[in-house]
């Protein structure tokens, strides 16, 4: 088998092209990995910043809502207290009026019974009055 110089040169040239292409692909993969790493790092920073801003806004809104709720609760408690006091005063007045009326009725009833009893005693003969 006779190999010519041109054939050997062709084989060497063909082999070196494959190696050069392999090195180019390796460089491209390395660059793509670095670009992906940089993009991931930037996205992580932006996400962290957005999360921090959202958390701050949420805290502010929660604080305002808690304050509003506290104010509303305080106002409602004050109104309830005032309403309860008025109702208690009204109940006391009504109870006092009812007690006066009841006392007056009992007094009149006692007089009436005493009067009836006195009349019945007067009608009995003296021997039956005190037994």
Buried (B, 14 or more C-beta within 10 A) or exposed (E): EEEEEEEEEEEEEEEEEEEEEEEEEEEEEEEEEEEEEEEEEEEEEEEEEEEEEEEEEEEEEEEEEEEEEEEEEEEEEEEEEEEEEEEEEEEEEEEEEEEEEEEEEEEEEEEEEEEEEEEEEEEEEEEEEEE
